[in-house]
Amino acid sequence: MRGADTVATLSCAVSSRGRPRHIKEETSIRMTDRNDFSLVRFSTDDLAEKDRTAIWREHFGPSVFKVEIEPPPPNTPVKVDMAARSLPGLQLLSGLYTPGRMIRTRRLIAEDGNDDFILRINTSGAATVAAAGRKIDYACGAVLTNAAEVSAFDRPSFGGSTVVRIPRSILSALVIDIDDIAMRPIPGETNTLKLLLGYANALLTDAPLASPPELRHLIVSQITDLVALTLRATRDAAHIAEGRGVPAARLHAAKAYVMENSGRQNLSVADVAKQLGVSNRHVQRLFESDGTTFSTFLLDYRVACAYRMLCRPQYRHWDIGKIAGHVGFSDLSYFGRCFRKIYGSTPRDIRRADGNSKPLS
């Protein structure tokens, strides 16, 4: 999944009516009217303190979350740092939020008619969800709610969550008795929930995403697969998910683990397999499905890390051997051969170029 990604940034100005002056209709995060997968970021740190509460409650409440946001508790500063991507059939939101309460009211339900299913995955802090006559306190895990029902989400302290919204018409066809699953806690250690959370949050970074429409729609299908499996997928949906959404999420998890641990000189396929809870051969097949191998991916990533370090001023006092060891190479000669094969120059040539060398993004 490669290609350019458009990053949309919400402006900070506020009009005389309290609405963000430069947040236009086409920039608002709405599942039904977006045709790209652009990333939208919002942070109250970019706003004047006097404007934060108004923008958070009056724009993001009804437009993005489709809820009413109550005023924060007295003497509680409003602090929000969030990111979102939307596409027809899918909306992803993740962030850190100030203490407060969001209410899906009867008025909003009547006005927008939205009946999305909302999977709320709490990632830090305490949270409470109340709907359909039930109230659930959860600190780690997820809860499914229905936007067509009155509900309230309370966060007593600063914390984080990732939210996946999917229309009822799509998700109900993939999950057995989905209305019975709503408002039942889903443990945080559920394997498919962990895969879903990792994959969803990867889509909410600034990393480039697939540009072709068919690949964007594949991403939507993969996320939907994982949601269905996390709940209780039908037999047909589970069969499709095991061949589509699960491998995609596992491949991401495998790559993320490799990149995080690439400096370990003894990193092996077995380490990745143990992390994912699968066989060594399964890990190898994941990388093969992406047109590479575990060894090639690891080698390319290590060499790319070395290139970046060679181009950055803060590592000028490091000799090349120290850089090679830091990124995971135990043999300096082997590192030099691999580097030259990939970049057509030696590490020393790159360092000599100094200001003419541009770090890889």
Salt bridges, closest charged atoms under 4 A:
ASP5 OD1 - ARG85 NH1 3.12
GLU25 OE2 - ARG19 NH2 2.91
GLU25 OE1 - ARG30 NH2 3.34
ASP36 OD1 - ARG34 NH2 2.96
ASP45 OD2 - LYS79 NZ 3.10
ASP51 OD1 - LYS50 NZ 3.16
GLU68 OE2 - ARG107 NH2 2.64
GLU111 OE2 - ARG107 NH1 2.97
ASP112 OD1 - ARG104 NH2 2.67
ASP116 OD2 - ARG165 NE 3.31
ASP154 OD1 - ARG101 NE 2.76
ASP177 OD2 - ARG232 NH2 3.87
ASP179 OD1 - ARG168 NH2 2.68
ASP206 OD1 - ARG41 NE 3.34
ASP225 OD2 - ARG244 NE 2.71
ASP271 OD2 - ARG264 NH2 3.14
GLU288 OE2 - ARG281 NH1 3.04
ASP290 OD2 - LYS255 NZ 2.56
ASP349 OD1 - ARG352 NH1 2.97
ASP354 OD1 - ARG316 NH2 2.95
